[in-house]
Amino acid sequence: MQEDLQASFDFASPKTRQQPSRFDRESLFFAILPDSRSLDECVAIQQWLQQDYLPLASPRPPAAIHVSLYCVGRSARIPEAIIAAARQAGTAIDACQFELAFDHVITFLLPQDNAIVLAGNGGRELLRQLHVQIAIEMHRLGADANLNPNFQPHATLLYDKDVVPRIALQKPIVMAAREFVLLHNRRVEAGYEELGRWPLHARG
């Protein structure tokens, strides 16, 4: 069965291989989107950071704020076969709802502008389990399992060349994970294209 899936999705093609640079390339990934309340809180923290720490920073548009869950791949163009496989993997996931809690701001050092992100360990293990489930399904379909051993829940708010020290928040931002989505970033277009959305089950 696995060989048939591999043949139908044609993952052996060189154009499907992940490229070393993430810039000016498309990306396909699973994510958790904030609910309206937590999104408002994210934007408030974003504005506070700009006002008090990073006046020249580039804010991420509210519609683009998300918690990364699993990177399917990055390339000059994401092949339709990989998109189809990711959709199939999303449909196969069976996981429970949970909550994420972000209680501090840190800087991720990047080759170009650094990412200023919300971070925290609340819900980290459950998010990691979902990350692993998706990797298993992608591997079952013949794709690379892009497991990240240093997986850390975060939501990028700003980009800037400067670095901010770790800043503890007076009140954590709690984000309810009730579903997850598949997003396609085409780079040349503004925002992300949502390619799929799947519910997480309420705990019985």
Contacts in CASP RR format, 6 or more apart in sequence:
PFRMAT RR
TARGET T0000
AUTHOR 0000-0000-0000
METHOD contacts of the structure
MODEL  1
MQEDLQASFDFASPKTRQQPSRFDRESLFFAILPDSRSLDECVAIQQWLQ
QDYLPLASPRPPAAIHVSLYCVGRSARIPEAIIAAARQAGTAIDACQFEL
AFDHVITFLLPQDNAIVLAGNGGRELLRQLHVQIAIEMHRLGADANLNPN
FQPHATLLYDKDVVPRIALQKPIVMAAREFVLLHNRRVEAGYEELGRWPL
HARG
2 140 0 8 1.000
2 142 0 8 1.000
5 140 0 8 1.000
5 141 0 8 1.000
5 142 0 8 1.000
6 12 0 8 1.000
6 141 0 8 1.000
6 142 0 8 1.000
8 81 0 8 1.000
9 81 0 8 1.000
9 82 0 8 1.000
9 84 0 8 1.000
9 85 0 8 1.000
9 141 0 8 1.000
9 142 0 8 1.000
9 143 0 8 1.000
10 16 0 8 1.000
10 79 0 8 1.000
10 81 0 8 1.000
11 81 0 8 1.000
11 82 0 8 1.000
11 85 0 8 1.000
11 142 0 8 1.000
11 143 0 8 1.000
11 144 0 8 1.000
13 79 0 8 1.000
15 75 0 8 1.000
15 76 0 8 1.000
15 77 0 8 1.000
15 79 0 8 1.000
16 75 0 8 1.000
16 79 0 8 1.000
16 81 0 8 1.000
16 82 0 8 1.000
17 75 0 8 1.000
18 73 0 8 1.000
18 74 0 8 1.000
18 75 0 8 1.000
18 144 0 8 1.000
18 146 0 8 1.000
19 25 0 8 1.000
19 74 0 8 1.000
19 75 0 8 1.000
19 76 0 8 1.000
22 74 0 8 1.000
23 111 0 8 1.000
23 112 0 8 1.000
24 187 0 8 1.000
25 74 0 8 1.000
25 75 0 8 1.000
25 76 0 8 1.000
25 187 0 8 1.000
26 74 0 8 1.000
26 75 0 8 1.000
26 76 0 8 1.000
26 77 0 8 1.000
26 78 0 8 1.000
26 184 0 8 1.000
26 185 0 8 1.000
26 186 0 8 1.000
26 187 0 8 1.000
27 71 0 8 1.000
27 73 0 8 1.000
27 74 0 8 1.000
27 78 0 8 1.000
27 184 0 8 1.000
27 185 0 8 1.000
27 187 0 8 1.000
28 71 0 8 1.000
28 72 0 8 1.000
28 73 0 8 1.000
28 74 0 8 1.000
28 78 0 8 1.000
28 82 0 8 1.000
28 83 0 8 1.000
28 86 0 8 1.000
28 182 0 8 1.000
28 183 0 8 1.000
28 184 0 8 1.000
28 185 0 8 1.000
28 195 0 8 1.000
29 68 0 8 1.000
29 69 0 8 1.000
29 70 0 8 1.000
29 71 0 8 1.000
29 72 0 8 1.000
29 73 0 8 1.000
29 182 0 8 1.000
29 183 0 8 1.000
29 185 0 8 1.000
30 69 0 8 1.000
30 70 0 8 1.000
30 72 0 8 1.000
30 86 0 8 1.000
30 90 0 8 1.000
30 134 0 8 1.000
30 180 0 8 1.000
30 181 0 8 1.000
30 182 0 8 1.000
30 183 0 8 1.000
31 66 0 8 1.000
31 67 0 8 1.000
31 68 0 8 1.000
31 69 0 8 1.000
31 180 0 8 1.000
31 181 0 8 1.000
31 183 0 8 1.000
32 66 0 8 1.000
32 67 0 8 1.000
32 69 0 8 1.000
32 100 0 8 1.000
32 127 0 8 1.000
32 175 0 8 1.000
32 177 0 8 1.000
32 179 0 8 1.000
32 180 0 8 1.000
32 181 0 8 1.000
33 66 0 8 1.000
33 67 0 8 1.000
33 179 0 8 1.000
33 181 0 8 1.000
34 42 0 8 1.000
34 65 0 8 1.000
34 66 0 8 1.000
34 67 0 8 1.000
34 155 0 8 1.000
34 175 0 8 1.000
35 175 0 8 1.000
35 176 0 8 1.000
35 178 0 8 1.000
38 173 0 8 1.000
38 174 0 8 1.000
38 175 0 8 1.000
38 176 0 8 1.000
39 62 0 8 1.000
39 65 0 8 1.000
41 173 0 8 1.000
42 62 0 8 1.000
42 65 0 8 1.000
42 118 0 8 1.000
42 155 0 8 1.000
42 157 0 8 1.000
42 173 0 8 1.000
43 62 0 8 1.000
43 65 0 8 1.000
45 105 0 8 1.000
45 118 0 8 1.000
45 157 0 8 1.000
45 169 0 8 1.000
45 173 0 8 1.000
46 59 0 8 1.000
46 60 0 8 1.000
46 157 0 8 1.000
46 158 0 8 1.000
47 59 0 8 1.000
49 57 0 8 1.000
49 105 0 8 1.000
49 116 0 8 1.000
49 157 0 8 1.000
49 158 0 8 1.000
49 164 0 8 1.000
50 57 0 8 1.000
50 59 0 8 1.000
50 158 0 8 1.000
53 164 0 8 1.000
53 167 0 8 1.000
54 116 0 8 1.000
54 158 0 8 1.000
54 160 0 8 1.000
54 162 0 8 1.000
54 164 0 8 1.000
56 160 0 8 1.000
57 116 0 8 1.000
57 158 0 8 1.000
57 159 0 8 1.000
57 160 0 8 1.000
57 162 0 8 1.000
58 113 0 8 1.000
58 158 0 8 1.000
58 159 0 8 1.000
58 160 0 8 1.000
59 157 0 8 1.000
59 158 0 8 1.000
60 156 0 8 1.000
60 157 0 8 1.000
60 158 0 8 1.000
60 159 0 8 1.000
61 190 0 8 1.000
61 191 0 8 1.000
63 191 0 8 1.000
63 192 0 8 1.000
64 191 0 8 1.000
64 192 0 8 1.000
65 155 0 8 1.000
65 156 0 8 1.000
65 157 0 8 1.000
66 155 0 8 1.000
66 183 0 8 1.000
66 192 0 8 1.000
67 100 0 8 1.000
67 127 0 8 1.000
67 153 0 8 1.000
67 154 0 8 1.000
67 155 0 8 1.000
67 175 0 8 1.000
67 177 0 8 1.000
68 154 0 8 1.000
69 127 0 8 1.000
69 130 0 8 1.000
69 131 0 8 1.000
69 134 0 8 1.000
69 180 0 8 1.000
70 130 0 8 1.000
70 131 0 8 1.000
70 134 0 8 1.000
70 135 0 8 1.000
70 138 0 8 1.000
70 146 0 8 1.000
71 146 0 8 1.000
71 148 0 8 1.000
72 78 0 8 1.000
72 82 0 8 1.000
72 86 0 8 1.000
72 138 0 8 1.000
72 143 0 8 1.000
72 146 0 8 1.000
72 182 0 8 1.000
73 82 0 8 1.000
73 146 0 8 1.000
78 184 0 8 1.000
82 143 0 8 1.000
83 184 0 8 1.000
83 195 0 8 1.000
85 138 0 8 1.000
85 141 0 8 1.000
85 142 0 8 1.000
85 143 0 8 1.000
86 138 0 8 1.000
86 182 0 8 1.000
86 195 0 8 1.000
87 182 0 8 1.000
87 195 0 8 1.000
87 196 0 8 1.000
88 137 0 8 1.000
88 141 0 8 1.000
89 134 0 8 1.000
89 137 0 8 1.000
89 138 0 8 1.000
89 140 0 8 1.000
89 141 0 8 1.000
90 134 0 8 1.000
90 137 0 8 1.000
90 180 0 8 1.000
90 182 0 8 1.000
90 196 0 8 1.000
90 198 0 8 1.000
91 198 0 8 1.000
92 137 0 8 1.000
93 130 0 8 1.000
93 133 0 8 1.000
93 134 0 8 1.000
93 137 0 8 1.000
93 180 0 8 1.000
93 198 0 8 1.000
94 133 0 8 1.000
94 201 0 8 1.000
95 126 0 8 1.000
95 129 0 8 1.000
95 130 0 8 1.000
95 133 0 8 1.000
95 200 0 8 1.000
95 201 0 8 1.000
96 126 0 8 1.000
96 200 0 8 1.000
96 201 0 8 1.000
96 202 0 8 1.000
96 203 0 8 1.000
97 176 0 8 1.000
97 177 0 8 1.000
97 178 0 8 1.000
97 200 0 8 1.000
97 201 0 8 1.000
97 202 0 8 1.000
97 203 0 8 1.000
98 123 0 8 1.000
98 126 0 8 1.000
98 127 0 8 1.000
98 177 0 8 1.000
98 200 0 8 1.000
99 122 0 8 1.000
99 123 0 8 1.000
99 174 0 8 1.000
99 175 0 8 1.000
99 176 0 8 1.000
99 177 0 8 1.000
100 120 0 8 1.000
100 122 0 8 1.000
100 123 0 8 1.000
100 124 0 8 1.000
100 127 0 8 1.000
100 153 0 8 1.000
100 174 0 8 1.000
100 175 0 8 1.000
100 177 0 8 1.000
101 120 0 8 1.000
101 121 0 8 1.000
101 122 0 8 1.000
101 123 0 8 1.000
101 172 0 8 1.000
101 173 0 8 1.000
101 174 0 8 1.000
101 175 0 8 1.000
102 118 0 8 1.000
102 119 0 8 1.000
102 120 0 8 1.000
102 122 0 8 1.000
102 153 0 8 1.000
102 154 0 8 1.000
102 155 0 8 1.000
102 169 0 8 1.000
102 172 0 8 1.000
102 173 0 8 1.000
102 174 0 8 1.000
102 175 0 8 1.000
103 120 0 8 1.000
103 122 0 8 1.000
103 168 0 8 1.000
103 169 0 8 1.000
103 172 0 8 1.000
103 173 0 8 1.000
104 118 0 8 1.000
104 119 0 8 1.000
104 120 0 8 1.000
104 166 0 8 1.000
104 167 0 8 1.000
104 168 0 8 1.000
104 169 0 8 1.000
105 116 0 8 1.000
105 117 0 8 1.000
105 118 0 8 1.000
105 119 0 8 1.000
105 157 0 8 1.000
105 164 0 8 1.000
105 166 0 8 1.000
105 167 0 8 1.000
105 169 0 8 1.000
106 116 0 8 1.000
106 117 0 8 1.000
106 119 0 8 1.000
106 154 0 8 1.000
106 164 0 8 1.000
106 166 0 8 1.000
106 167 0 8 1.000
107 114 0 8 1.000
107 115 0 8 1.000
107 116 0 8 1.000
107 117 0 8 1.000
107 163 0 8 1.000
107 164 0 8 1.000
107 165 0 8 1.000
108 114 0 8 1.000
108 115 0 8 1.000
108 116 0 8 1.000
108 117 0 8 1.000
108 154 0 8 1.000
108 156 0 8 1.000
109 163 0 8 1.000
113 159 0 8 1.000
113 160 0 8 1.000
113 161 0 8 1.000
114 159 0 8 1.000
114 160 0 8 1.000
114 161 0 8 1.000
114 162 0 8 1.000
114 163 0 8 1.000
115 156 0 8 1.000
115 158 0 8 1.000
115 159 0 8 1.000
116 156 0 8 1.000
116 157 0 8 1.000
116 158 0 8 1.000
116 159 0 8 1.000
116 160 0 8 1.000
116 164 0 8 1.000
117 154 0 8 1.000
117 155 0 8 1.000
117 156 0 8 1.000
117 157 0 8 1.000
118 154 0 8 1.000
118 155 0 8 1.000
118 157 0 8 1.000
118 173 0 8 1.000
119 152 0 8 1.000
119 153 0 8 1.000
119 154 0 8 1.000
120 152 0 8 1.000
120 153 0 8 1.000
120 154 0 8 1.000
120 172 0 8 1.000
121 153 0 8 1.000
122 153 0 8 1.000
123 153 0 8 1.000
124 152 0 8 1.000
124 153 0 8 1.000
126 177 0 8 1.000
127 151 0 8 1.000
127 153 0 8 1.000
127 177 0 8 1.000
128 151 0 8 1.000
130 180 0 8 1.000
131 147 0 8 1.000
131 148 0 8 1.000
131 151 0 8 1.000
132 147 0 8 1.000
135 145 0 8 1.000
135 146 0 8 1.000
135 147 0 8 1.000
136 145 0 8 1.000
138 144 0 8 1.000
138 145 0 8 1.000
138 146 0 8 1.000
139 145 0 8 1.000
155 175 0 8 1.000
177 200 0 8 1.000
178 199 0 8 1.000
178 200 0 8 1.000
179 197 0 8 1.000
179 198 0 8 1.000
179 199 0 8 1.000
179 200 0 8 1.000
180 197 0 8 1.000
180 198 0 8 1.000
180 200 0 8 1.000
181 194 0 8 1.000
181 196 0 8 1.000
181 197 0 8 1.000
181 198 0 8 1.000
182 194 0 8 1.000
182 195 0 8 1.000
182 196 0 8 1.000
182 197 0 8 1.000
183 192 0 8 1.000
183 193 0 8 1.000
183 194 0 8 1.000
183 195 0 8 1.000
184 192 0 8 1.000
184 193 0 8 1.000
184 194 0 8 1.000
184 195 0 8 1.000
185 191 0 8 1.000
185 192 0 8 1.000
185 193 0 8 1.000
186 193 0 8 1.000
END
